[in-house]
Amino acid sequence: MRCGTRFLGVCLALGLALASKTECSEAGAADDEVQLMQKQHQKQKPVQHGGWARPTKADPEPRAPTMMQTGRQSPLLCQDAEPQAPKNVTPGFVGDRPTRFIPLDGNIPNQLIQVNLHWHLGAEHYSLGEYDITPGGPTARDAEIQSVIPAQPQPSSTQPGFFCDVKGFEDKLNAFNFQHCVDAFVGYTYEFHWVYSSGGPLSDTFKLWPGLGQVFNRTITPQIVVRGQACRVINDESLTAAEIEADYQNFIQQWRQPPLSQGVRYVGSTTGSSVNNEVCSPVTVHGWHVDTKCCTILAQTMDRTCQEMIALGLADDVKPKGSRELVAKEWSSIVQYPLAVSPPATR
């Protein structure tokens, strides 16, 4: 979940390839997810790069007018920020940044309003032994995945995160012709973000909105929860239509619910490649809920999800967003909690 300097007048989630200082101010509006006002629709032809090359900085696009200011006139330095995201969610990891409250519980999203679904290239979070592979990196584990998954061209501004391994899925990596998702590939890992807000628009029917502007629809101080799940994409050509349908499980609204012992929650921030370990996000996410294990999703399920997203007006969210570099220990919350379920709300 990412926010850029053009909205709120400041830079507001993971790759080992670090974003440069200038990326915060130059990242394109198409990569920003918190949109308090929709960007002016000036399209630019994406620059492609092959292999696992590090991205170059994005071509700047016109900035959208600001509807609301935070009072800051300069970027928020991380030394002055609240705890950030995405963090290392490996069991036992301890950050340095104190939090001012306990993260919202695992069942809270059922009491909030889902406003958006989007996905990042690679996992923004990091979980040792799960999503911890850096394609193009120096380790044997990094090299192993390169021998199995061909590198695909991506827009040069799309910074990659971490990947899951594909051991046991070697026979399910045939290419799939995505009809609705853009720049999506079998064998790749994407981190999906389901975004919830107490200030989302009220509606009698299920709706989603592009970007994250509707997080603030009814209040400028909403409670925000983001569910994050890193999934490897496979193409199982042996499945029947009924089995593919069973895999979908209303993925546009529901993540693959992890066992409570497998999920964590923590206090963090918005994410994305326009912020880093020097310039941080001033928007707090009151509960990041993250599955610490890799999930597996069918290419058909992902494409169907994109089809439904487009029908709901999320055409700009059916391509991968860039990942924020992994938040340093000093900017990560001291503790993360099990994904406990909260008691029923009292009304």
C-alpha positions in Angstrom: 0.0 0.0 0.0 1.7 3.1 -1.2 1.3 6.9 -1.0 3.4 9.6 -2.7 4.5 13.2 -2.2 1.9 14.6 -4.6 -0.9 13.7 -2.2 -0.7 15.3 1.2 2.3 17.3 0.1 4.7 14.6 1.5 5.9 11.1 0.8 3.6 8.8 2.6 4.8 -1.3 1.3 10.1 -4.7 -0.3 13.0 -5.3 -2.2 16.8 -5.6 -1.5 17.3 -3.4 -4.5 17.1 0.0 -2.8 15.2 2.9 -4.2 17.2 6.1 -4.7 16.6 9.3 -2.9 15.1 10.9 -6.0 12.6 8.2 -6.5 10.4 9.7 -3.8 9.8 12.9 -5.7 10.0 11.3 -9.2 7.9 8.2 -8.9 5.0 8.3 -11.4 1.4 9.0 -10.3 0.4 5.7 -11.8 2.5 4.0 -9.0 0.9 5.9 -6.2 -2.0 4.3 -4.4 -3.2 6.9 -1.9 -5.1 9.3 -4.2 -7.0 12.0 -2.4 -7.8 13.3 -5.9 -7.5 11.3 -9.1 -4.4 12.0 -11.1 -4.7 13.8 -14.4 -4.9 11.1 -17.0 -1.8 11.8 -19.0 -0.5 8.4 -20.2 3.2 7.8 -20.8 4.7 4.9 -22.7 6.4 2.6 -20.1 10.1 1.9 -20.6 10.8 -1.8 -20.6 13.8 -3.6 -19.2 14.8 -7.2 -19.6 16.2 -9.7 -17.2 16.3 -9.1 -13.5 17.8 -5.6 -13.9 17.4 -3.0 -11.2 14.8 -0.4 -12.2 15.8 3.0 -13.3 13.9 6.0 -12.0 10.5 6.7 -13.4 9.6 9.4 -15.8 7.8 12.1 -13.9 4.1 12.6 -14.6 1.9 15.6 -13.7 1.1 15.8 -10.0 -2.6 15.9 -9.0 -3.8 18.8 -7.0 -3.8 18.4 -3.3 -7.2 18.3 -1.6 -6.0 18.2 1.9 -2.7 19.0 3.5 -1.0 17.4 6.6 0.6 20.7 7.6 4.0 19.5 6.5 5.9 21.5 4.0 8.7 19.0 3.5 9.1 15.2 3.3 8.9 13.3 6.6 12.3 12.0 7.6 12.3 8.4 9.0 13.9 9.6 12.2 10.8 11.6 12.9 8.2 9.0 11.7 6.0 6.5 13.4 6.6 2.8 12.7 6.8 1.9 9.0 5.9 -0.9 6.7 6.7 -3.3 5.1 8.7 -5.0 7.8 10.4 -8.3 8.4 7.6 -10.6 9.7 9.9 -13.6 10.4 9.0 -15.1 13.8 11.3 -13.6 16.4 12.2 -10.4 14.6 12.2 -7.4 16.9 12.2 -3.9 15.6 13.4 -0.7 17.3 10.5 1.7 16.9 8.0 1.9 19.8 4.3 1.9 19.0 1.6 4.1 20.7 -1.1 1.4 20.5 -1.8 -2.2 19.9 -2.5 -3.1 16.3 -6.2 -3.8 15.4 -7.2 -7.4 15.7 -7.6 -10.0 13.0 -11.4 -9.8 12.7 -11.6 -6.0 12.6 -11.8 -5.9 8.7 -15.3 -7.4 9.0 -16.3 -4.3 10.8 -14.7 -1.9 8.3 -15.3 -1.1 4.6 -13.1 -2.6 1.9 -12.1 0.2 -0.4 -9.4 -1.3 -2.6 -7.5 -4.4 -3.8 -4.1 -4.1 -5.5 -0.9 -6.1 -5.8 2.9 -5.5 -5.8 5.7 -7.1 -7.9 7.2 -9.5 -5.4 6.5 -9.5 -1.7 7.0 -6.1 0.1 7.3 -7.9 3.4 10.1 -10.4 4.2 9.7 -13.8 5.8 12.8 -16.0 6.1 12.4 -19.3 4.4 9.2 -18.2 2.7 9.3 -15.0 0.6 12.9 -14.3 0.9 14.3 -14.7 -2.6 15.8 -11.8 -4.6 15.8 -12.7 -8.3 19.2 -11.6 -9.6 20.6 -11.8 -6.1 23.9 -13.4 -5.0 22.8 -16.5 -3.1 22.3 -20.0 -4.3 18.6 -19.7 -3.5 18.4 -16.6 -5.6 20.1 -18.3 -8.5 18.0 -21.4 -8.3 14.8 -19.5 -9.1 16.4 -17.7 -12.0 17.1 -21.1 -13.6 13.4 -22.0 -13.4 11.5 -18.8 -14.0 12.4 -16.7 -17.0 12.9 -13.0 -16.4 10.1 -11.0 -18.0 10.2 -7.3 -19.1 8.7 -4.9 -16.6 8.2 -1.2 -16.6 11.5 0.4 -15.5 9.9 2.1 -12.6 8.5 -1.0 -11.0 10.8 -2.0 -8.2 10.6 -5.7 -7.3 10.2 -7.3 -3.9 10.9 -10.8 -2.6 9.8 -14.0 -4.3 8.6 -17.4 -3.0 10.3 -20.5 -4.3 8.6 -22.8 -6.8 9.9 -26.2 -5.6 7.3 -28.8 -6.2 5.6 -26.7 -8.9 8.1 -27.2 -11.7 5.4 -28.9 -13.8 2.9 -26.1 -13.3 5.0 -23.2 -14.7 3.8 -23.1 -18.3 3.0 -19.7 -19.5 -0.6 -18.5 -19.2 -2.2 -15.9 -21.5 -3.5 -13.4 -19.1 -6.5 -11.6 -20.6 -7.1 -9.0 -17.8 -4.1 -8.7 -15.6 -1.3 -6.6 -17.0 2.4 -7.6 -16.7 1.5 -10.7 -14.7 3.5 -14.0 -15.1 3.4 -17.6 -14.0 6.0 -18.4 -11.4 6.2 -14.9 -10.2 5.3 -13.8 -6.7 2.9 -10.9 -6.0 1.8 -9.4 -2.7 -1.9 -8.7 -2.6 -3.2 -5.9 -0.4 -6.9 -5.8 0.7 -7.4 -2.3 2.1 -10.1 -1.5 4.7 -11.1 1.8 6.3 -13.6 3.0 8.8 -14.0 6.1 6.6 -14.8 4.3 3.3 -18.0 5.2 1.4 -21.2 3.7 2.5 -22.9 1.5 -0.1 -25.7 -1.1 -0.2 -23.7 -3.2 -2.7 -20.1 -4.3 -2.9 -17.9 -1.7 -4.5 -14.2 -0.9 -4.7 -12.4 2.3 -5.7 -9.2 2.9 -7.6 -6.3 4.1 -5.6 -6.7 4.8 -1.9 -8.4 8.2 -1.9 -11.7 6.7 -0.6 -9.9 5.6 2.6 -10.6 9.2 3.7 -14.1 9.5 2.2 -16.0 10.3 5.4 -13.3 11.2 7.8 -9.7 12.5 7.6 -8.7 10.3 10.6 -9.9 6.8 9.6 -8.9 3.5 11.1 -7.0 1.6 8.4 -6.3 -2.1 8.1 -4.4 -3.8 5.3 -4.3 -7.5 4.8 -1.1 -8.6 3.0 -0.6 -12.0 1.4 2.4 -13.0 -0.8 1.3 -15.6 -3.5 3.2 -17.5 -6.1 1.3 -17.9 -9.4 1.1 -21.3 -11.0 -0.7 -22.7 -14.1 -2.2 -26.2 -13.3 -3.5 -27.2 -16.7 -4.9 -30.5 -15.3 -7.7 -28.8 -13.3 -11.3 -28.9 -14.3 -13.5 -25.7 -14.6 -15.1 -26.7 -11.2 -11.7 -27.0 -9.6 -10.6 -23.6 -10.9 -13.9 -22.1 -9.6 -13.2 -23.7 -6.2 -9.8 -22.0 -6.1 -11.2 -18.6 -6.7 -13.1 -18.4 -3.4 -14.1 -14.8 -3.9 -10.5 -13.7 -3.9 -11.4 -10.1 -4.7 -12.9 -9.8 -1.2 -11.2 -12.5 0.8 -7.6 -13.5 1.3 -6.6 -17.1 1.9 -7.3 -17.1 5.6 -4.1 -18.3 7.3 -4.2 -20.2 10.6 -4.0 -17.7 13.4 -0.6 -19.0 14.4 0.7 -18.3 10.9 -0.5 -14.7 10.6 0.9 -11.6 12.4 -0.4 -8.1 13.0 1.6 -4.9 13.6 1.4 -1.1 13.5 2.9 0.3 10.3 2.4 2.7 7.5 1.5 3.0 3.8 4.1 1.6 1.5 5.4 1.6 -2.1 8.5 2.6 -3.9 8.0 6.3 -3.5 9.2 6.0 0.2 12.3 4.4 1.6 14.5 4.3 4.6 15.3 8.0 4.6 11.9 9.5 3.6 9.0 7.8 5.4 5.2 7.8 5.2 3.2 9.9 7.6 0.0 7.8 7.2 -0.4 5.2 9.9 -2.0 1.8 9.2 -3.5 0.7 12.5 -3.3 -3.0 11.7 -1.2 -4.7 9.1 -2.4 -8.3 9.0 0.2 -10.4 7.2 0.4 -14.1 6.3 4.0 -15.2 7.1 3.9 -18.1 4.6 3.7 -18.2 0.8 0.3 -18.9 -0.6 -0.3 -20.4 -4.1 -2.8 -19.0 -6.5 -3.9 -20.2 -10.0 -3.2 -17.9 -12.9 -6.9 -18.4 -13.8 -7.9 -17.1 -10.4 -5.7 -14.1 -10.6 -7.0 -13.3 -14.1 -10.6 -13.6 -13.0 -9.8 -11.3 -10.1 -8.4 -8.7 -12.5 -11.5 -9.1 -14.7 -13.8 -8.3 -11.7 -11.5 -5.4 -10.6 -11.8 -3.8 -14.1 -15.6 -4.2 -13.9 -15.5 -2.2 -10.6 -13.4 0.5 -12.1 -9.9 -0.6 -10.9 -8.2 -0.7 -14.3 -5.2 1.1 -13.0 -4.8 -1.6 -10.2 -4.6 -4.7 -12.4 -0.9 -4.3 -13.0 1.8 -4.7 -10.3 2.9 -1.7 -8.2 6.5 -1.3 -7.3 7.6 -2.6 -3.9 9.1 -0.4 -1.1 12.5 -1.5 0.1 12.4 -3.5 3.3 12.0 -1.2 6.2 15.1 -1.0 8.4 15.1 -2.4 11.9 15.2 1.1 13.4 12.0 2.1 11.7 10.1 -1.2 12.3 7.7 -1.6 15.2 9.2 -3.3 18.3 6.7 -6.1 18.4 4.3 -7.9 16.2 1.3 -9.8 17.6 -0.3 -13.0 16.6 -3.3 -12.6 14.3 -5.8 -12.9 17.1 -9.5 -12.5 16.4 -11.2 -9.6 18.2 -14.5 -10.1 20.1 -17.7 -9.1 18.3 -18.3 -5.4 18.0 -20.8 -3.8 20.4 -23.2 -1.4 18.9 
